[in-house]
Amino acid sequence: MLAILEYKAGNQTSVKRALDHLGIPNKITANPDEVLAAHGIIFPGVGAAGQAMEELAASGLESVLRKAIEQEKPLLGICVGCQIMLDYSQEGNTKTLGIIPGQCNLFNDEWKDMNGEPIRVPHMGWNKVTQHKPCELLKGISDEDEFYFVHSYFPDPAPEYVIATTQYGFEFCSIHGGPGLWAVQFHPEKSGRAGLRLMKNFYNYCEEAANAK
């Protein structure tokens, strides 16, 4: 089973709907025992970084999340969940989880798109994701596939954690992490076939990891 972390700052229902469509057992939960017993954790997020951090702290789920990572439980962060896995966010001058070194920065609306026009902030809509290193999440997914983005801030992790990038005003990191600990800036649960494939790849990795123990 996959645990979808419930901390009042996520997009849990859409994530659950996508997993249900794939026939993947899952549960939206804030119960520490259920989170730690799951084969993998999905850490979604919408809204502001500061609010997300406050909810994690108030619910006690920040410590549960850290314990799961210490136990090498597979984790997939989505959108704000992706951003607050870093050390710091410019959004609200927020100290974040510090699971992966780096920070989250605001798009500059003076940056230009590929047609020479100023970009719109937030970055909203479909865009490509270019893979730079092998990643189990991207099995069967092409660089021509597109994913759905909605964000004003972008992750800027340490270079060794960059897995894939996306072009919007400049080339920013859209997937970061490493084996079993991933974060995606886009919304796979809203990204059609490619997004469903990514979520299925995550589940397959979780099951293989669980069976190997």
For each residue, the residues with C-beta under 8 A, 3 or more apart:
1: 25 26 27 37 38 39
2: 19 24 25 26 27 38 39 40 41 42 202 203 206
3: 26 27 29 34 35 37 38 40 41 42
4: 10 12 15 16 19 26 27 28 29 41 42 44
5: 10 12 29 30 35 41 42 43 44 61 65 81
6: 10 12 28 29 30
7: 10 30 52 55 56 59 61
8: 55 59
9: 45 46 47 51 52 55 56 80
10: 4 5 6 7 15 43 44 45 46 80 81
11: 14 15 44 45 46 78 79 187 189
12: 4 5 6 15 16 28 44
13: 16 17 28
14: 11 17 18 187 189 190
15: 4 10 11 12 18 19 26 42 44 78 189
16: 4 12 13 19 20 26 28
17: 13 14 20 21 189
18: 14 15 21 22 188 189 195 196 199
19: 2 4 15 16 22 24 26 42 199 203
20: 16 17 23 24 26
21: 17 18 196
22: 18 19 196 199 200 203
23: 20
24: 2 19 20 199 200 203
25: 1 2
26: 1 2 3 4 15 16 19 20 42
27: 1 2 3 4 34 38
28: 4 6 12 13 16
29: 3 4 5 6 34 35
30: 5 6 7 35 59 61
31: 34 35
32: 35 36 60 61 64
33: 36 37
34: 3 27 29 31 37 38
35: 3 5 29 30 31 32 38 41 61 64 65 68
36: 32 33 64 67 68 71 73
37: 1 3 33 34
38: 1 2 3 27 34 35 41 73
39: 1 2 74 206 207 209 210
40: 2 3 73 74 75 76 202 203 205 206 209
41: 2 3 4 5 35 38 65 68 73 74 75 76
42: 2 3 4 5 15 19 26 75 76 78 202
43: 5 10 65 75 76 77 78 81 85
44: 4 5 10 11 12 15 77 78 79 80 81 189
45: 9 10 11 52 77 78 79 80 81 82 83 84
46: 9 10 11 79 80
47: 9 51 52 80
48: 51 52 80 91 92
49: 52 53 80 83 84 89 91 92 94 96 104 153
50: 53 54 89 91 92 94
51: 9 47 48 54 55
52: 7 9 45 47 48 49 55 56 80 81 84
53: 49 50 56 57 62 84 94 95 96 97
54: 50 51 57 58
55: 7 8 9 51 52 58 59 61
56: 7 9 52 53 59 61 62 65 84 97
57: 53 54 60 62
58: 54 55
59: 7 8 30 55 56 62
60: 32 57 63 64
61: 5 7 30 32 35 55 56 64 65
62: 53 56 57 59 65 66 97
63: 60 66 67
64: 32 35 36 60 61 67 68
65: 5 35 41 43 56 61 62 68 69 75 97
66: 62 63 69 70 97 99
67: 36 63 64 70 71
68: 35 36 41 64 65 71 73 75
69: 65 66 72 73 75 99 181
70: 66 67
71: 36 67 68
72: 69 180 209
73: 36 38 40 41 68 69 180
74: 39 40 41 180 181 202 205 206 209
75: 40 41 42 43 65 68 69 180 181 182
76: 40 41 42 43 137 182 183 184 199 202
77: 43 44 45 81 82 84 85 177 182 183 184
78: 11 15 42 43 44 45 81 82 183 184 187 188 189
79: 11 44 45 46 82 83 150 151 184 185 186 187
80: 9 10 44 45 46 47 48 49 52 83 84
81: 5 10 43 44 45 52 77 78 84 85 183
82: 45 77 78 79 85 155 176 183 184 185
83: 45 49 79 80 86 89 91 96 104 151 153 155 183 185
84: 45 49 52 53 56 77 80 81 89 94 96 97 104
85: 43 77 81 82 96 97 99 100 176 177 183
86: 83 89 96 97 98 99 100 101 102 103 104 155 156 157
87: 95 96 97 98 101 102 103
88: 94 95 96 103 104
89: 49 50 83 84 86 92 93 94 96 103 104 153
90: 93 103 104 105 106 153
91: 48 49 50 83 94 104 106 152 153
92: 48 49 50 89
93: 89 90
94: 49 50 53 84 88 89 91
95: 53 87 88 98
96: 49 53 83 84 85 86 87 88 89 104
97: 53 56 62 65 66 84 85 86 87
98: 86 87 95 101
99: 66 69 85 86 181
100: 85 86 157 158 161 176 177 181 183
101: 86 87 98 157 158 161
102: 86 87 155 156 157 158 161 176
103: 86 87 88 89 90 156
104: 49 83 84 86 88 89 90 91 96 153 154 155 156
105: 90 153 154 156
106: 90 91 121 152 153
107: 111 119 121 122 123 152 153 154 168 169
108: 111 169
109: 118 119 120 121
110: 118
111: 107 108 118 119 169 170
112: 115 116 117 118 119 169
113: 116 117 118 119 168 169
114: 167
115: 112
116: 112 113
117: 112 113
118: 109 110 111 112 113
119: 107 109 111 112 113 123 168 169
120: 109 123 124
121: 106 107 109 152
122: 107 150 151 152
123: 107 119 120 127 149 150 151 152 154 168
124: 120 149 150
125: 148 149
126: 146 147 148 149 191
127: 123 146 147 149 166 167 168 174 186
128: 143 144 145 146 147 166 167
129: 138 141 143 145 146 147 164 165 166 174 175 186
130: 143 164 165 166 167
131: 135 138 141 143 163 164 175
132: 162 163 164 165
133: 162 163
134:
135: 131 138 163 164 175 182
136: 139 179 201 202 204 205
137: 76 141 163 175 182 184 198 201 202 205
138: 129 131 135 141 163 164 175 198 201
139: 136 197 201
140: 197 201
141: 129 131 137 138 145 194 197 198 201
142: 145
143: 128 129 130 131
144: 128
145: 128 129 141 142 193 194
146: 126 127 128 129 191 194
147: 126 127 128 129 174 184 186 187 188 191 194 195
148: 125 126 186 187 190 191 192 195
149: 123 124 125 126 127 166 168 174 185 186 187
150: 79 122 123 124 187
151: 79 83 122 123 154 185
152: 91 106 107 121 122 123
153: 49 83 89 90 91 104 105 106 107
154: 104 105 107 123 151 172 173 185
155: 82 83 86 102 104 172 173 174 176 183 185
156: 86 102 103 104 105 172 173
157: 86 100 101 102 161 162 173 176
158: 100 101 102 161
159: 162
160:
161: 100 101 102 157 158 176 177 178
162: 132 133 157 159 165 173 175 176
163: 131 132 133 135 137 138 173 175 176 177 182
164: 129 130 131 132 135 138 173 174 175
165: 129 130 132 162 171 172 173 174
166: 127 128 129 130 149 171 172 174 185 186
167: 114 127 128 130 170 171
168: 107 113 119 123 127 149 172
169: 107 108 111 112 113 119 172
170: 111 167
171: 165 166 167
172: 154 155 156 165 166 168 169 185
173: 154 155 156 157 162 163 164 165 176 185
174: 127 129 147 149 155 164 165 166 184 185 186
175: 129 131 135 137 138 162 163 164 182 183 184 185
176: 82 85 100 102 155 157 161 162 163 173 182 183
177: 77 85 100 161 163 181 182 183
178: 161 181 182
179: 136
180: 72 73 74 75 205 209
181: 69 74 75 99 100 177 178
182: 75 76 77 135 137 163 175 176 177 178 202
183: 76 77 78 81 82 83 85 100 155 175 176 177
184: 76 77 78 79 82 137 147 174 175 188 198
185: 79 82 83 149 151 154 155 166 172 173 174 175
186: 79 127 129 147 148 149 166 174 191 195
187: 11 14 78 79 147 148 149 150 190 191 195
188: 18 78 147 184 191 194 195 196 198 199
189: 11 14 15 17 18 44 78 195 199
190: 14 148 187 195
191: 126 146 147 148 186 187 188 194 195 196 198
192: 148 195 196
193: 145 196 197
194: 141 145 146 147 188 191 197 198
195: 18 147 148 186 187 188 189 190 191 192 198 199
196: 18 21 22 188 191 192 193 199 200
197: 139 140 141 193 194 200 201
198: 137 138 141 184 188 191 194 195 201 202
199: 18 19 22 24 76 188 189 195 196 202 203
200: 22 24 196 197 203 204
201: 136 137 138 139 140 141 197 198 204 205
202: 2 40 42 74 76 136 137 182 198 199 205 206
203: 2 19 22 24 40 199 200 206 207
204: 136 200 201 207 208
205: 40 74 136 137 180 201 202 208 209
206: 2 39 40 74 202 203 209 210
207: 39 203 204 210 211
208: 204 205 211 212
209: 39 40 72 74 180 205 206 212 213
210: 39 206 207 213
211: 207 208
212: 208 209
213: 209 210
